[in-house]
Amino acid sequence: MNEIPQQPTTAPIAAPVPPAFPAVPPPPPARNRRGLKIAGTVLAMAAGLVIGKLAMGAVLGSDAPEDAGRYELVPPAAFQGLTLQESGPRVDAIKAGQGPAKPGVRQVAVVYADASGTAQLVVSGAAGTFQDRDPGAELTAGLKGMGAKEAEITEHEAGKPAGGAMRCATVTFRGTPVPMCMWADHSALVTVSVPVENKPVPMDELAERARALRGAMEVPAS
């Protein structure tokens, strides 16, 4: 009689478990743009505030210089490859900083943006009949009033034909440094700034762009 083969009493050897795949690293956190938006708004308000203070302090009267009110501010639709923006949060912030215009003063609040819509220049201005005898001194006083150190306020060629003066400095507004260039004559007061979230721009370069914008923006009054 044949014997029935005995089944093995040991458990079968388990198949080796393949090694786990390495964990996929989580995607990098999205860049927090809230701080950039706040910083940009602070800068815009500062630009508006400077112009608001200077325009409110300008004296308007019958004994104004002969060239007073000879020019007006007309922002071009395009400037150095940038496009004019006349509305939006930054523009609203500039207007908030300017406050109500004094009688006879026409305020300007615009932004110039690149093809992607990113702001590159923040512009705040006021046009009127100003009789300040020394526009350069007024700009220096205005920048000092905003906290700029006199030793760091630089003088630049304002350009022609309106003459006047240009001053540049970095002021601090609510803890945020704001580089700006300003021009003034007997017809206009304008400040030009670069958004703080953008790549820093040397002051001489900012002054050159402000001077070029003045040549395009300040035109003879009709």
C-alpha positions in Angstrom: 0.0 0.0 0.0 1.4 3.3 -1.0 1.8 6.0 1.6 0.2 9.4 1.2 2.9 12.1 1.1 2.8 14.3 4.1 2.2 18.1 3.6 4.9 20.4 4.9 4.1 21.7 8.3 6.0 25.0 7.9 4.3 28.1 6.5 5.3 29.1 3.0 7.9 31.8 2.9 6.2 35.2 2.2 7.2 37.0 -0.9 9.6 39.9 -0.2 7.8 43.2 0.1 9.1 45.7 -2.5 10.7 48.8 -1.0 8.3 51.8 -0.8 8.8 54.6 -3.3 10.3 57.7 -1.9 7.7 60.2 -0.8 7.1 63.0 -3.3 8.1 66.3 -1.8 5.3 68.7 -1.3 5.2 71.6 -3.8 6.8 74.8 -2.6 4.4 77.1 -0.9 3.0 79.8 -3.1 4.6 83.2 -2.8 2.7 85.4 -0.4 1.6 88.3 -2.5 -0.4 89.9 0.2 2.6 91.6 1.6 3.6 92.9 -1.8 0.1 94.2 -2.4 0.2 96.0 1.0 3.6 97.4 0.3 2.6 98.6 -3.1 -0.4 100.4 -1.6 1.7 102.0 1.0 4.0 103.3 -1.6 1.2 104.7 -3.7 -0.3 106.4 -0.7 3.0 107.9 0.1 3.4 109.3 -3.4 -0.1 110.8 -3.2 0.5 112.2 0.2 3.7 114.1 -0.8 1.9 115.7 -3.7 -1.2 116.4 -1.5 0.9 118.2 1.0 2.8 120.3 -1.5 -0.2 121.2 -3.6 -2.1 122.2 -0.5 0.8 124.3 0.6 1.2 126.1 -2.8 0.1 129.6 -2.8 -2.4 130.6 -5.6 -2.8 134.3 -6.3 -2.9 137.1 -8.7 0.8 137.9 -8.2 1.9 134.5 -9.6 5.0 134.4 -11.9 4.4 135.0 -15.6 4.8 131.4 -16.5 2.4 130.1 -13.8 -0.2 127.8 -15.2 1.4 127.7 -18.6 1.5 123.9 -18.7 -0.9 121.1 -17.8 -0.5 117.4 -17.1 -1.7 114.9 -19.7 -0.4 111.4 -19.0 0.4 109.7 -22.4 -1.3 106.4 -23.2 2.1 104.7 -23.5 5.5 105.5 -22.1 8.7 103.6 -22.8 6.9 100.4 -23.6 4.5 100.8 -20.6 0.8 101.2 -20.7 -1.2 103.8 -18.8 -3.6 102.6 -16.0 -6.1 105.2 -14.7 -8.0 102.9 -12.4 -7.3 100.1 -9.9 -6.2 99.6 -6.3 -2.9 101.6 -6.7 -4.6 104.5 -8.3 -7.2 104.5 -5.6 -4.4 104.5 -3.0 -2.8 107.5 -4.7 -6.0 109.5 -4.7 -6.6 108.6 -1.0 -3.2 110.0 -0.2 -3.8 113.2 -2.2 -7.0 114.0 -0.5 -9.4 116.6 -1.9 -7.9 119.0 -4.4 -7.6 122.7 -3.6 -9.6 125.0 -5.8 -7.8 125.6 -9.1 -5.7 122.5 -8.7 -6.2 119.5 -11.0 -4.8 116.3 -9.6 -3.4 113.3 -11.5 -3.1 109.8 -10.2 -1.9 107.1 -12.7 0.2 103.9 -12.9 2.3 102.7 -15.9 2.4 98.9 -16.3 4.2 96.4 -18.5 2.6 93.9 -20.9 1.8 91.5 -18.1 -0.1 94.2 -16.2 2.6 94.6 -13.5 3.0 98.2 -12.3 6.4 99.7 -13.0 5.8 103.4 -12.3 3.5 105.1 -9.8 2.7 108.7 -10.7 1.0 111.3 -8.6 0.7 114.9 -9.7 -1.1 118.2 -9.5 -1.4 121.0 -12.0 -2.4 124.6 -11.4 -1.1 128.1 -11.0 1.7 128.0 -8.5 3.6 131.0 -7.4 6.4 129.4 -5.4 9.5 131.5 -6.1 11.8 128.6 -5.4 10.3 125.2 -6.5 13.5 123.4 -5.6 13.3 124.6 -2.0 9.7 123.6 -1.8 10.5 120.1 -3.0 13.3 119.8 -0.5 11.1 121.0 2.3 8.4 118.6 1.3 10.7 115.6 1.2 12.2 116.6 4.6 8.7 116.9 5.9 8.2 113.3 4.8 11.2 112.1 6.8 14.0 112.2 4.1 17.4 113.2 5.4 18.6 116.5 3.8 22.0 115.0 3.1 20.3 112.2 1.0 18.1 114.5 -1.1 19.7 114.7 -4.5 19.3 117.5 -7.1 18.7 116.6 -10.7 18.2 118.4 -14.0 14.5 119.0 -14.4 14.4 119.4 -18.2 13.0 122.0 -20.5 11.0 124.0 -21.6 9.1 124.4 -18.3 12.3 124.7 -16.2 11.6 124.3 -12.5 13.5 121.8 -10.3 13.8 118.1 -9.6 14.7 116.4 -6.3 15.0 112.7 -5.5 15.2 110.9 -2.1 14.1 107.8 -0.2 11.5 108.5 2.4 10.0 106.0 4.9 6.3 105.7 5.1 4.8 103.4 7.8 8.0 101.5 7.9 8.4 101.1 4.1 11.2 102.8 2.3 9.9 104.7 -0.7 12.4 106.0 -3.4 10.9 108.8 -5.4 11.8 111.6 -7.7 9.8 114.8 -7.9 9.7 117.8 -10.2 8.1 121.1 -9.7 7.6 124.4 -11.6 5.0 127.1 -11.6 2.5 124.8 -13.4 2.9 121.4 -11.9 4.1 119.2 -9.0 4.7 115.5 -9.8 6.2 112.5 -8.0 7.4 109.3 -9.7 8.1 106.1 -7.8 8.8 102.5 -8.5 6.7 99.8 -6.7 8.6 98.4 -3.7 8.1 94.8 -4.8 9.9 95.5 -8.1 13.6 95.3 -8.6 15.3 98.3 -7.0 16.1 101.1 -9.5 19.2 103.3 -9.0 18.2 106.9 -8.2 19.9 108.3 -11.3 17.9 105.9 -13.5 14.7 106.8 -11.7 15.5 110.5 -12.2 16.1 109.9 -15.9 12.7 108.1 -16.3 11.0 110.9 -14.4 12.5 113.5 -16.6 11.5 111.6 -19.7 8.0 111.2 -18.4 7.8 114.9 -17.7 8.8 115.7 -21.3 5.9 113.5 -22.4 3.3 114.4 -19.8 3.7 118.1 -19.2 2.3 119.9 -22.2 1.4 123.6 -23.0 -2.0 124.5 -21.6 -4.7 124.8 -24.3 
